[in-house]
Amino acid sequence: NAGVTQTPKFQVLKTGQSMTLQCAQDMNHNSMYWYRQDPGMGLRLIYYSASEGTTDKGEVPNGYNVSRLNKREFSLRLESAAPSQTSVYFCASRGRQGYEQYFGPGTRLTVT
Amino acid sequence: QQPVQSPQAVILREGEDAVINCSSSKALYSVHWYRQKHGEAPVFLMILLKGGEQKGHEKISASFNEKKQQSSLYLTASQLSYSGTYFCGTGGNNAGNMLTFGGGTRLMVKP
C-alpha cells in the first residue's frame, strides 16, 4: 500500500517548456487535489477533483490544466512554464467518508 | 480568503506548552490542522467541525470558536518530535473537500 505517489521528484524546466506531473493513489479515494507550496508559504489549491470525471478550479488555476484519468490518477499539466511556477507541488487524496487528506511526497519544480 | 495564523514562529524547550491560533474572516464550518516537517509532506493532525465534533490522531488538543471564527491548537508538554510547521486549513460547508490554508506557524522544540 504505497498511499499517494508522485513523479517526478525533481524537475528543471526552461521558460516556455511544457510538462505533466503525475499523481496516483491506491486507497480507492474519490477526491484528489493539486496544491503548490512556495518557499516559506502555505499550501494553495490549484485544482481538485471530487470524483472520477469531474474537476474544479481552486485558488490559483491559471497556467495549469488537469486530467482525472481514472479513479487512481490525477495529472497536472503546465503548458508553457514560467519562472513564477517554480514551487513544490503536492498531490493529495481523500476518502468519501473521511476528512483527512493524504499527501504525496511532492515534486520540486524549478523554471529558469 | 486565507486564514491568519499566529504566531508566525515559536521556539520552545522540551516540556513547555504552546498555543497556535488560526482566525478567519469568513464563517467556518470546519478547521483542519496539519503538521509539516522540513522537506516532507504535510500530515493530518485533527479536524474540528461546526457543532463540536473533533477527530484527531495524536495527543494534541484544539478548540473551535464558531462565533469568533477562530481555532487554537494546544501543544502541551512539547517533545522534540513536535518541531515543524503547523498549518490550519479552513473548509466550507462541504467539509474537507476544498481547504484554504493559512501561512503556517514554525515551531522549534529544543532539548
Chai-1 contact restraints between the chains, C-beta under 6 A:
chainA,res_idxA,chainB,res_idxB,connection_type,confidence,min_distance_angstrom,max_distance_angstrom,comment,restraint_id
A,G42,B,F87,contact,1.0,0.0,6.0,A-B,restraint_1
A,G42,B,F101,contact,1.0,0.0,6.0,A-B,restraint_2
A,G42,B,G102,contact,1.0,0.0,6.0,A-B,restraint_3
A,G42,B,G103,contact,1.0,0.0,6.0,A-B,restraint_4
A,G42,B,G104,contact,1.0,0.0,6.0,A-B,restraint_5
A,L43,B,F101,contact,1.0,0.0,6.0,A-B,restraint_6
A,R94,B,G96,contact,1.0,0.0,6.0,A-B,restraint_7
A,Y99,B,I47,contact,1.0,0.0,6.0,A-B,restraint_8
A,Y99,B,G96,contact,1.0,0.0,6.0,A-B,restraint_9
A,E100,B,F44,contact,1.0,0.0,6.0,A-B,restraint_10
A,F103,B,A41,contact,1.0,0.0,6.0,A-B,restraint_11
A,F103,B,P42,contact,1.0,0.0,6.0,A-B,restraint_12
A,P105,B,A41,contact,1.0,0.0,6.0,A-B,restraint_13
A,G106,B,A41,contact,1.0,0.0,6.0,A-B,restraint_14
